[in-house]
Amino acid sequence: MIWIQDLPRHRRIGLIDIGTNTIRFLIGEKRNRDSYQILLHEVITTRLGEGLSQTGKIQDSGMKRTLAGLRKFQEIAREYQVDLLEAYATAWARKAENTDEMLSELARINMPVWILTGEEEALMAYESVKLMEPEFSTGWILDIGGGSTEVLEIKEGNLSFVSSIPIGAVVLTEEFFKKDSPESEIKKAEMRVLEEFNFLGLSSSNHDFPSSVSFSEVNVQGMKSMIALGGTGACLAGLKVEIPPSHPDFFQKVQGLFLSRDWIEEEFSHLSSLSLEQRKNLPGMEAERADILAAGTLILSAFLKRINAPGVKICLYSFIHGILASHFKNF
């Protein structure tokens, strides 16, 4: 990946994920030849892709929110005396008719940005998973974003399948999960998601998972595993343990947490039956994600059904953690 290998060797690096739903900021520092430390990890919900699925364009309001958040990140980068600051754009930049307009705004605030393909985004998600589980060798990785979902299959340590589908939690919400959506619309949403996974050629017939839903056995090398990245999985895990992402113990309690398929399906039914205000008040709910969580949960649930997985393990790292690790491997 030239966009990583050609970078100069810096000691302190700041990376920004400009996503469809959130912007995420990560600062890492090289400590010695074999290690680095994450100094900062901050996330702001800016909903850049709001209205994109209906209009095909990024709206001015989303641009303004995102640019304001990015200026804040630039200030933080100066405080931390970051040697290199770069941003990465994802699904919105691949879809929007007016991507050039947003890129021009980013240039005005001196924010260099790389537009990742879905495959590049997925490969960096794999690097992030390996940070949590270095021995991860066989199984599936699902990275649910706001505007797209990346799908990877790993076999015996090798990447055997990678793809990106053009739906995410924000896109699906805007298409189907309007206020008080009737059950018929929810069924249409499920059919849309299943069609996308069917298009990838995924089938439950050739993905053999252990019969037990316990993840203690699934971790054995050579056995299939299922890991989810992205805000949907993190938010669901927060509901499971009843603590929000802002809680100081969130990472310790949620990183690597297993959620069974049955529990996820029940949680989807529960979320779909509640009003937005009721969802916001659930113990452990991240309020900014309450309106799109049902849609993200549907994507996760449909994928688990498609590959016949008993559940999923939650990884709180994002693809920019993988990019950061790749930076520091090069020197």
LOBADO-817191 format. One record per residue (C-alpha): residue in three letters; z negated, x, y negated. Coordinates in steps of 0.25 Angstrom, whole numbers. Each point is the difference from the previous one (the first is absolute). Layout:
REM residues N
+------+-------+-------+-------+
! resn !    pz !    px !    py !
+------+-------+-------+-------+
!  ALA !     Z !     X !     Y !
...
+------+-------+-------+-------+
//
This chain:
REM residues 331
+------+-------+-------+-------+
! resn !    pz !    px !    py !
+------+-------+-------+-------+
!  MET !     0 !     0 !     0 !
!  ILE !     5 !     8 !   -12 !
!  TRP !    -8 !    -9 !   -10 !
!  ILE !   -12 !     7 !     6 !
!  GLN !     4 !    14 !     5 !
!  ASP !     7 !     4 !   -14 !
!  LEU !   -13 !    -3 !    -8 !
!  PRO !    -7 !    13 !    -6 !
!  ARG !   -13 !     4 !     6 !
!  HIS !   -12 !    -7 !    -8 !
!  ARG !   -14 !     0 !     2 !
!  ARG !    -4 !   -13 !    -6 !
!  ILE !    10 !   -12 !     2 !
!  GLY !     0 !   -14 !    -4 !
!  LEU !     9 !   -10 !     7 !
!  ILE !     2 !   -15 !    -4 !
!  ASP !     6 !   -11 !     8 !
!  ILE !     6 !   -10 !    -9 !
!  GLY !     0 !   -12 !    10 !
!  THR !     5 !   -14 !    -1 !
!  ASN !   -14 !    -5 !    -1 !
!  THR !    -9 !    12 !    -4 !
!  ILE !     1 !    14 !    -5 !
!  ARG !    -8 !    10 !     7 !
!  PHE !    -5 !    14 !    -5 !
!  LEU !    -4 !    11 !     8 !
!  ILE !    -5 !    14 !    -4 !
!  GLY !    -1 !    11 !    10 !
!  GLU !    -4 !    15 !    -1 !
!  LYS !     3 !    11 !     9 !
!  ARG !   -13 !     7 !     4 !
!  ASN !     5 !    11 !     9 !
!  ARG !    11 !     3 !    10 !
!  ASP !    -3 !   -11 !     9 !
!  SER !    -7 !   -11 !    -8 !
!  TYR !     1 !    -8 !   -12 !
!  GLN !    -9 !   -11 !    -6 !
!  ILE !     3 !   -13 !    -6 !
!  LEU !    -7 !    -1 !   -14 !
!  LEU !     4 !   -14 !    -4 !
!  HIS !     6 !   -13 !     6 !
!  GLU !     2 !   -11 !   -10 !
!  VAL !     8 !   -13 !     2 !
!  ILE !     4 !   -10 !   -11 !
!  THR !     7 !   -14 !     3 !
!  THR !    11 !    -1 !   -10 !
!  ARG !     9 !   -10 !     8 !
!  LEU !    13 !     7 !    -4 !
!  GLY !     9 !    -8 !     9 !
!  GLU !    -5 !   -13 !    -5 !
!  GLY !    12 !    -9 !     0 !
!  LEU !     9 !    10 !     6 !
!  SER !     3 !    -9 !    13 !
!  GLN !     5 !   -11 !    -9 !
!  THR !     7 !     7 !   -11 !
!  GLY !     4 !    13 !     6 !
!  LYS !    -6 !     7 !   -12 !
!  ILE !   -13 !     7 !    -4 !
!  GLN !    -6 !    -9 !   -11 !
!  ASP !    -5 !     6 !   -14 !
!  SER !   -14 !    -5 !     3 !
!  GLY !     0 !     8 !    13 !
!  MET !     6 !    12 !    -7 !
!  LYS !   -11 !     0 !   -11 !
!  ARG !   -11 !    -1 !    10 !
!  THR !     5 !    11 !     8 !
!  LEU !     3 !    10 !   -12 !
!  ALA !   -14 !    -3 !    -5 !
!  GLY !    -6 !     4 !    13 !
!  LEU !     9 !    12 !     1 !
!  ARG !    -4 !     5 !   -14 !
!  LYS !   -15 !    -1 !     5 !
!  PHE !     4 !     9 !    12 !
!  GLN !     6 !    10 !    -9 !
!  GLU !   -12 !     1 !    -8 !
!  ILE !    -8 !     2 !    12 !
!  ALA !     9 !    11 !     5 !
!  ARG !    -2 !     7 !   -13 !
!  GLU !   -15 !    -1 !     1 !
!  TYR !     1 !     6 !    14 !
!  GLN !    10 !    11 !    -4 !
!  VAL !    10 !    -4 !    10 !
!  ASP !    11 !    11 !     2 !
!  LEU !    10 !   -10 !     6 !
!  LEU !     1 !   -15 !    -3 !
!  GLU !    11 !    -8 !     7 !
!  ALA !     3 !   -15 !     3 !
!  TYR !     6 !    -7 !    12 !
!  ALA !     7 !   -13 !    -1 !
!  THR !     2 !    -9 !    12 !
!  ALA !     6 !   -14 !     4 !
!  TRP !     1 !    -6 !   -14 !
!  ALA !     9 !    12 !    -5 !
!  ARG !     9 !    -2 !    12 !
!  LYS !     2 !   -15 !    -3 !
!  ALA !    -1 !    -3 !   -14 !
!  GLU !    13 !    -1 !    -8 !
!  ASN !    -7 !     6 !   -12 !
!  THR !    -6 !    12 !     6 !
!  ASP !     7 !     9 !   -10 !
!  GLU !    -8 !    -7 !   -11 !
!  MET !   -13 !     3 !     6 !
!  LEU !     4 !    14 !     3 !
!  SER !     4 !     2 !   -15 !
!  GLU !   -14 !    -5 !    -4 !
!  LEU !    -6 !    10 !    10 !
!  ALA !     8 !    11 !    -6 !
!  ARG !    -5 !    -4 !   -14 !
!  ILE !   -14 !     3 !     4 !
!  ASN !     4 !    12 !     7 !
!  MET !    -3 !    -5 !    14 !
!  PRO !     9 !     7 !    11 !
!  VAL !     3 !    -9 !    11 !
!  TRP !     6 !     1 !    14 !
!  ILE !     6 !   -13 !     6 !
!  LEU !    -3 !     0 !    15 !
!  THR !     9 !    -6 !    11 !
!  GLY !    -8 !    -9 !     9 !
!  GLU !     2 !    10 !    11 !
!  GLU !    -6 !    11 !    -9 !
!  GLU !   -12 !    -9 !    -3 !
!  ALA !    -2 !    -3 !    15 !
!  LEU !     0 !    15 !     4 !
!  MET !   -11 !     3 !   -11 !
!  ALA !    -8 !   -12 !     6 !
!  TYR !     1 !     8 !    13 !
!  GLU !    -6 !    12 !    -7 !
!  SER !   -11 !    -8 !    -6 !
!  VAL !    -4 !    -6 !    14 !
!  LYS !     0 !    14 !     6 !
!  LEU !   -11 !     4 !   -11 !
!  MET !    -9 !   -11 !     6 !
!  GLU !     4 !     2 !    15 !
!  PRO !     6 !    14 !     2 !
!  GLU !     2 !    -3 !    15 !
!  PHE !     8 !   -13 !    -3 !
!  SER !    12 !     1 !    10 !
!  THR !     4 !   -13 !     5 !
!  GLY !     1 !   -14 !    -7 !
!  TRP !     4 !    -7 !   -12 !
!  ILE !    -3 !     1 !   -15 !
!  LEU !     2 !   -11 !   -10 !
!  ASP !    -1 !     2 !   -15 !
!  ILE !     0 !   -13 !    -7 !
!  GLY !     3 !     1 !   -15 !
!  GLY !     3 !   -10 !   -11 !
!  GLY !    15 !     0 !     1 !
!  SER !     3 !     6 !    14 !
!  THR !    -6 !     3 !    13 !
!  GLU !     2 !    13 !     7 !
!  VAL !     0 !     1 !    16 !
!  LEU !    -1 !    12 !     8 !
!  GLU !    -1 !     3 !    15 !
!  ILE !    -5 !    13 !     5 !
!  LYS !     2 !     4 !    15 !
!  GLU !    -7 !    13 !     5 !
!  GLY !    -2 !     6 !   -14 !
!  ASN !    15 !    -3 !    -4 !
!  LEU !     5 !   -10 !   -10 !
!  SER !     9 !    -9 !     9 !
!  PHE !     2 !   -12 !   -10 !
!  VAL !    -1 !    -2 !   -15 !
!  SER !     5 !   -11 !    -9 !
!  SER !    -4 !    -8 !   -12 !
!  ILE !     1 !   -15 !    -2 !
!  PRO !     2 !    -6 !   -14 !
!  ILE !   -12 !    -9 !     0 !
!  GLY !   -14 !     3 !    -4 !
!  ALA !   -13 !    -7 !    -4 !
!  VAL !     5 !    -3 !   -14 !
!  VAL !    14 !    -4 !     4 !
!  LEU !    -4 !   -10 !    11 !
!  THR !   -11 !    -6 !    -9 !
!  GLU !    10 !    -3 !   -11 !
!  GLU !    10 !    -6 !    10 !
!  PHE !    -9 !    -8 !     8 !
!  PHE !   -15 !     0 !    -4 !
!  LYS !     0 !    -8 !   -12 !
!  LYS !   -12 !    -7 !    -5 !
!  ASP !    -5 !   -10 !    11 !
!  SER !    12 !     4 !     9 !
!  PRO !     2 !   -11 !    11 !
!  GLU !     0 !     4 !    14 !
!  SER !    15 !    -1 !     1 !
!  GLU !     2 !    11 !   -10 !
!  ILE !   -10 !     9 !     8 !
!  LYS !     9 !    -3 !    12 !
!  LYS !    12 !     4 !    -7 !
!  ALA !    -7 !    13 !    -5 !
!  GLU !    -4 !     4 !    14 !
!  MET !    15 !    -3 !     5 !
!  ARG !     5 !     9 !   -11 !
!  VAL !    -9 !    12 !     4 !
!  LEU !     3 !    -2 !    15 !
!  GLU !    15 !     0 !    -4 !
!  GLU !    -2 !    13 !    -7 !
!  PHE !    -7 !     7 !    12 !
!  ASN !    10 !    -6 !    10 !
!  PHE !    11 !     6 !    -8 !
!  LEU !    -6 !    14 !     2 !
!  GLY !     1 !    -3 !    15 !
!  LEU !   -15 !     0 !     3 !
!  SER !    -4 !    -8 !    12 !
!  SER !   -13 !    -2 !     7 !
!  SER !     5 !     3 !    14 !
!  ASN !     1 !    15 !    -1 !
!  HIS !   -12 !     4 !    -8 !
!  ASP !   -12 !     1 !    10 !
!  PHE !   -14 !     0 !    -6 !
!  PRO !   -13 !     1 !     8 !
!  SER !    -5 !   -14 !     4 !
!  SER !   -13 !     2 !    -7 !
!  VAL !    -2 !    -2 !   -15 !
!  SER !   -10 !    11 !    -1 !
!  PHE !     6 !    12 !    -7 !
!  SER !    -9 !    10 !     7 !
!  GLU !    10 !     1 !    11 !
!  VAL !    12 !    -1 !    -9 !
!  ASN !    -3 !    13 !    -7 !
!  VAL !     2 !     8 !    13 !
!  GLN !    12 !     9 !    -2 !
!  GLY !    13 !    -6 !     6 !
!  MET !    -5 !   -15 !    -1 !
!  LYS !     6 !    -9 !   -11 !
!  SER !    -7 !    -2 !   -13 !
!  MET !     3 !    -9 !   -12 !
!  ILE !    -4 !     5 !   -14 !
!  ALA !     2 !    -8 !   -13 !
!  LEU !     1 !     6 !   -14 !
!  GLY !     0 !    -7 !   -13 !
!  GLY !    -9 !    -9 !    -8 !
!  THR !     2 !   -12 !     9 !
!  GLY !    -8 !     7 !    12 !
!  ALA !   -10 !     6 !   -10 !
!  CYS !    -3 !   -13 !    -6 !
!  LEU !    -1 !    -7 !    14 !
!  ALA !   -10 !    11 !     4 !
!  GLY !    -8 !    -3 !   -12 !
!  LEU !    -1 !   -14 !     4 !
!  LYS !    -4 !     4 !    14 !
!  VAL !   -11 !     9 !    -5 !
!  GLU !    -3 !    -9 !   -12 !
!  ILE !     1 !    11 !   -10 !
!  PRO !    10 !     2 !   -11 !
!  PRO !     8 !    13 !    -2 !
!  SER !    -8 !     3 !   -13 !
!  HIS !   -13 !     2 !     9 !
!  PRO !    -4 !    14 !     2 !
!  ASP !    -1 !    -2 !    16 !
!  PHE !    14 !    -6 !     1 !
!  PHE !     8 !    12 !     5 !
!  GLN !   -11 !     4 !    10 !
!  LYS !    -1 !   -14 !     6 !
!  VAL !    15 !    -4 !    -1 !
!  GLN !     8 !    13 !     3 !
!  GLY !     4 !    -1 !    15 !
!  LEU !    -6 !   -14 !     2 !
!  PHE !     7 !    -9 !    11 !
!  LEU !     4 !   -14 !    -3 !
!  SER !     4 !    -8 !    12 !
!  ARG !    13 !    -9 !    -1 !
!  ASP !    -9 !   -12 !     3 !
!  TRP !    -9 !     2 !   -12 !
!  ILE !    12 !     3 !    -9 !
!  GLU !     7 !   -13 !     4 !
!  GLU !   -13 !    -8 !    -2 !
!  GLU !    -1 !     7 !   -14 !
!  PHE !    14 !    -4 !    -3 !
!  SER !    -3 !   -14 !     3 !
!  HIS !   -13 !     0 !    -8 !
!  LEU !     7 !     7 !   -12 !
!  SER !    11 !   -10 !     0 !
!  SER !    -9 !   -12 !    -1 !
!  LEU !    -8 !     5 !   -12 !
!  SER !     4 !    -1 !   -15 !
!  LEU !     2 !    13 !    -8 !
!  GLU !   -14 !    -1 !    -6 !
!  GLN !    -6 !    -2 !    13 !
!  ARG !     7 !    12 !     6 !
!  LYS !    -5 !     8 !   -12 !
!  ASN !   -14 !    -3 !     3 !
!  LEU !     0 !     4 !    15 !
!  PRO !   -10 !    11 !     3 !
!  GLY !     7 !    13 !    -1 !
!  MET !    13 !    -5 !    -6 !
!  GLU !     8 !     9 !   -10 !
!  ALA !     2 !   -11 !   -11 !
!  GLU !    13 !     6 !    -5 !
!  ARG !     6 !    -1 !    14 !
!  ALA !    -5 !   -14 !     3 !
!  ASP !    13 !    -7 !    -3 !
!  ILE !     9 !     9 !     9 !
!  LEU !   -10 !     2 !    12 !
!  ALA !     5 !   -12 !     8 !
!  ALA !    14 !     5 !    -1 !
!  GLY !    -3 !    14 !     4 !
!  THR !    -9 !    -5 !    11 !
!  LEU !    12 !    -8 !     6 !
!  ILE !     8 !    13 !     0 !
!  LEU !   -10 !     7 !     8 !
!  SER !    -3 !   -11 !     9 !
!  ALA !    15 !    -2 !     3 !
!  PHE !     2 !    14 !     3 !
!  LEU !   -12 !     1 !    10 !
!  LYS !     6 !   -12 !     7 !
!  ARG !    14 !     6 !     0 !
!  ILE !    -5 !    13 !     7 !
!  ASN !   -11 !    -7 !     8 !
!  ALA !   -11 !     9 !    -6 !
!  PRO !   -14 !    -4 !     2 !
!  GLY !    -4 !     4 !   -14 !
!  VAL !     1 !    10 !   -11 !
!  LYS !    -8 !    12 !    -5 !
!  ILE !    -1 !     1 !   -15 !
!  CYS !     4 !    13 !    -7 !
!  LEU !    -4 !     1 !   -15 !
!  TYR !     9 !    11 !    -3 !
!  SER !    14 !    -3 !    -7 !
!  PHE !    13 !     7 !     1 !
!  ILE !    -4 !     9 !   -12 !
!  HIS !   -11 !     6 !     8 !
!  GLY !    11 !     4 !    10 !
!  ILE !     8 !     6 !   -12 !
!  LEU !   -12 !     7 !    -5 !
!  ALA !    -3 !     6 !    13 !
!  SER !    15 !     5 !     1 !
!  HIS !    -1 !     6 !   -13 !
!  PHE !   -12 !     9 !     4 !
!  LYS !     6 !     4 !    13 !
!  ASN !    11 !     7 !    -7 !
!  PHE !    -9 !    11 !    -6 !
+------+-------+-------+-------+
//
